[in-house]
Amino acid sequence: MGILVEKSFFTSKDDVLIDIRANGTWPTTFVSPAYPGVEIHWHSEDVFAYVVEGETSFFDGESGETQQVGPGDKVTIPKRTLHAEGEVKDRVVYIIGTPEPLLSQDFLRIHRPDEL
């Protein structure tokens, strides 16, 4: 299964926290600074990303499609799914839900495609 983008999924932080509780995940905040994008990669855990501020895109390595995301959108990235975040012109603020609390050095650790 590839990534899932749900447009206009939430309207408030409370909506996000309700969904995080429903998923049984742990919330944290993540800020992507301005940059040209990252190479295709995967993570060892499921990631639920709620876009609070800013705009970017996500490339889905399974479908080959790129989808634009912005405030109110939810991006679900199943573990071991090849994907890439696109260009960030200013910054993107996410609330991220992960299945378990992670140490900072393990949070969203990027794995190369050849490590699958």
VOKOL-247608 format. One line per field, with one value per residue (C-alpha): residue number from 1; y, x, z. Coordinates in steps of 0.5 Angstrom, whole numbers. Last residue first. Layout:
N
pos	NUM  ...
py	Y  ...
px	X  ...
pz	Z  ...
***
This chain:
116
pos	116  115  114  113  112  111  110  109  108  107  106  105  104  103  102  101  100  99  98  97  96  95  94  93  92  91  90  89  88  87  86  85  84  83  82  81  80  79  78  77  76  75  74  73  72  71  70  69  68  67  66  65  64  63  62  61  60  59  58  57  56  55  54  53  52  51  50  49  48  47  46  45  44  43  42  41  40  39  38  37  36  35  34  33  32  31  30  29  28  27  26  25  24  23  22  21  20  19  18  17  16  15  14  13  12  11  10  9  8  7  6  5  4  3  2  1
py	-5  -2  0  5  9  9  16  16  19  19  15  20  24  18  15  14  9  8  15  21  27  34  38  45  46  52  57  54  47  43  36  30  23  16  9  5  1  3  6  13  17  24  29  35  41  46  44  38  37  30  27  20  14  9  6  11  16  23  28  35  42  47  51  50  45  39  33  27  20  16  8  6  3  9  10  14  18  24  30  37  43  46  51  48  42  43  37  37  30  26  18  14  9  11  14  18  21  22  26  30  32  34  38  42  44  44  37  32  38  33  26  24  16  13  7  0
px	29  36  37  32  35  33  31  30  24  25  31  36  30  29  22  15  11  6  8  4  7  4  7  10  12  17  19  19  19  21  18  18  20  17  18  14  17  13  6  6  -1  -1  -7  -9  -11  -6  -2  -1  1  1  6  5  9  4  9  14  9  12  9  8  10  6  6  2  -1  0  -2  3  2  8  8  15  22  22  23  27  26  31  29  26  29  30  26  25  21  18  16  11  10  4  4  0  -6  -10  -16  -12  -8  -15  -17  -11  -11  -18  -16  -11  -16  -19  -18  -18  -18  -15  -13  -7  -5  2  3  0
pz	4  5  -3  -2  3  10  14  21  23  30  32  34  38  42  39  43  39  34  31  30  27  28  22  21  14  12  7  0  2  -4  -4  1  -1  -1  -1  4  9  14  12  10  12  10  13  10  14  12  6  1  -6  -9  -13  -16  -18  -15  -11  -10  -7  -8  -3  -4  0  3  10  17  21  16  20  19  21  20  20  23  20  15  7  2  -4  -4  0  -2  -5  2  7  14  16  23  27  33  37  38  40  36  39  32  36  40  34  31  37  38  30  31  37  33  29  22  20  14  9  4  6  3  3  2  -2  0
***
